[in-house]
């Protein structure tokens, strides 16, 4: 990954935890199993943050899907690529439930995941949806 100025982006434990959370959410949806089952099957780098993210997404799935649907103009949640759904759910969860994480960090991490793992247009799509959610969830811009 690279930063906006072309320099390599730091890949820290929080970034790894978000990446693992997205992959677990993706696999759980594909296999139709609870994320807890997958977490029990493997070890993860940052178990605490990864668990917080996947558990939070699972617990708030309906409200996360509703927020995504409200801001994804022209897209139903069912039509979105599974990876985009996982990334968006995690991003919306962080925007609405983890006030200590700056908005820019949440959106940047989600966009980078979308660019790395999903379609060519996913980065822009994820950015647009999360920016709209952030305006609503964090009107102070924090």
C-alpha positions, 0 to 999 in steps of 0.5 A: 500500500502507498500513501497519497504522496507515493510513499509506502503506507505503514502496515500496523497491527490495527490495519492487519486487524481490519484486514483480518476482520474483513476476510472473516466477515467475507468468509462467514457470509460465503459459508453462512456460518457465524464469525465466532466459528471462524475465529475459533478455527484460527489465530489472528494477529490482533485478536482483540481488535479483530474480535471487537470489529467482527462481533460489533458488525454481527451484533449490529448487522441490521442497522449497518445494512440499513445505513449502507442501503440509505447511502448507496445510491442506486445499489441494493445491498444484495447487488454489492460485491460480498467484499464491499459489503464486508468492508462497508459494514466494518466501516459503518460500525467504526463510524457509528460505534468507535468514536475514538477512531478518527473519521479519516482513518476509518474511511482511508482504511476501508478504501485501501481494503476495497482497492486491494481486495475488491473491484476497480470501482470499489474504492470510490464506491466505499469512499462515497458511502462511508463519507455520506454515513460519516456526515450523518453519524459524525456531523462534527467531522471528528 
